[in-house]
Each structure stands twice: as C-alpha cells, then as structure tokens.
Amino acid sequence: MMPFAAIHLGPLQISVLATWGLVILVIGIILRIFLQERRKDRILCLLYHRVVPADVYAGFKERERIFSVSAEQFAAQLDWLKDNGHHFVTMDQVVAYLKEETPLPDKPVFLSFDDGCESVYSQALPLLTQRNIPATVFVTTDADTWIFNSGEYHERRMTEEEIKPCHEGGIQVHSHAVSHRGLNEMSPADALHEMVESKRLLSEWISDDVRYFSIPLNFYNSATLKLCQEAGYDAVCVCDGATTNGGTSAFRIRRFIVEGSWGIRQFENSLQPRSVAQRRVISFLKKVPPKLLGEKRWMPLRARIFRSRLGPRLNFPNLRRAVLVAGFAVFCGLLAVTFVAFP
Ligand SMILES: [Zn+2]
C-alpha cells in the first residue's frame, strides 16, 4: 500500500476532490430536507395572494395562475382539507406552539394571504366565514406601491374601511411592510422603518396589536429577522416552499404558495412530504441568483426572463425536470473528469 505522504495531488486532482466534497454536501442538504418534510409534527402553512372569480381566472396566462386562485378552487380546497381531517389553526396557535409548546390539533393547517389585495376581503372572507375557518392577511400599507399597480393582472389594496372588518370577521391583519421591496438590500434604518411604520399604521386601522410580519418577496437574511425582533414583532413568516415543524423558529415560519393552476388532485399531491421537499429544493435554488447578483440587478433580469418566451415554461414540473437533468449532467461530467484525473 502506498503511504499517504507519497501521494502527490496536482491542481486538477485537488479541484476534483473539492467538487466531490461540494456534491456530497449538496446531497446531504437535500437528504436533510426530505427527512425534515417527513416529520410527524409538520404544520402546513399555506400562502395565497388573490382569490378571483372563476370567469376572471379563466382569462389568466400561466404566470398569473401562480399568484391567483379562483374562488371556486379556493372553496374546493377548503372543503377538501376539512373533509380529510385537517384542522385549521390561527397564527396565534402556531406561534404559541413554537414558543411555548402549546399542543396543536392533528394535521394542522394555517392559511395566510400576502399583500392585502381587495379580493381577500371581497372573495376569500365570505368563503372562510361560511366555513368558520380562521386565516391571516399580511398587508402592505402603501396602497400606491408597485405590487398594486403592475403586472398583467393586479388588484388594488384593501381600503382602510375594508381592512378593519376583515380583521374582525376572522382574517387577522398583520404586516407585510410599507413598500414591498427587498428588505435585505436596504439600509438597516430603512428596513426598520418599513417594519415599524407598517406596524404603527395597521394597528391604528384595526385598533388592535399587529404582532406578526411577513417578508416581502421572501428576500431576507439573518439580519432582516433580527430587525423584525427589534421592531417589536413576535413572529415572522417567510415563504421557503416548505412546511413548519416543532423545530422551526417563530421568527422563520415557513410557508408555501398554493398555485392557482392546481386541480384538487394536484393540491392533494402537493401537500405530501415528497412533493413539498422537491419544491423546497427548487425554492432553495431560486435564492441563488439574487444572492449572487444582488436584488437590484436580479429583479429587472427576473422580470425580463418572465416576459420572454421562457417565462411561461418556468413552472414547477419544468424546473424539477431541469434540476434533475442538470444534476445528472454534473454527476456524469464529474465522474468522467475523475477518471481522467485519477487514471
Ligand atoms: Zn408579497
């Protein structure tokens, strides 16, 4: 046997070994995600944006179908969850469970809406009230900011006169910042202002405490979460395409988007641990471009990609296929280089 001291590794061999190390690390992360999603104490925290009448929804293009769900489909999903033994819980219950280990009912589901579009009041509220189902809406306070004015389909924000009855009617109101911009690329003072000012305004509008915050665009880092604490929030929701469980921090409650294009069968499949884990891997990879390029460079590029011919094809099944093909290609390429480097 050759003693270790006698093995000479050149730059190529070192690069190959380092790349294998990286591949093993990525496989470890993916395995951990799959194991986490199989935990018995998982909480399904679902994220919606807009609930639109079926005839309006029928005219939507593919991209818009991710952020809107038809009222008919939304009602069917609520009924399916009820009929299949899921128990709806409030944000307060989720936070109490994560902080104080107050028990939750079996198969807990937490419903949330981001942005505060008017259809949460006009469409979702009646459907939820009829079924006595609680939910939470995270409202962006500046009614003139870009999310309420851009895109092929957009809705106005709920008015202040709609926000209060929404809160009193069973959809708890909490904050989704002032301007709906990436908080992790603002100065800490500006990010803190977004958190404090929206909290102040919403508390005034609903005459109640605003204790929870949801991160706009899911652009955040550990400093952003710390600032939320500093701003006086008790918990924070993110959207990492994952479920929450007993080990999750109340300052990083993980949710995943319910896409409007899902039929009831696909909705059911998408709640399964395997499917959520796959989405979580995609969601993790989606964070790489803004991290590498920075939000300011990434956002216009992202908008251009979505407007291009590629845009409509960037759905979950295609992204999953792309990741599998790319992963397989990297693995085969690395194997080939390994044989060259270590003949
Ligand atoms: Zn949002």
Residues whose N, C-alpha, C, O or C-beta is under 5 A from the ligand:
A	BS01	ZN	D114 D115 P216 L217
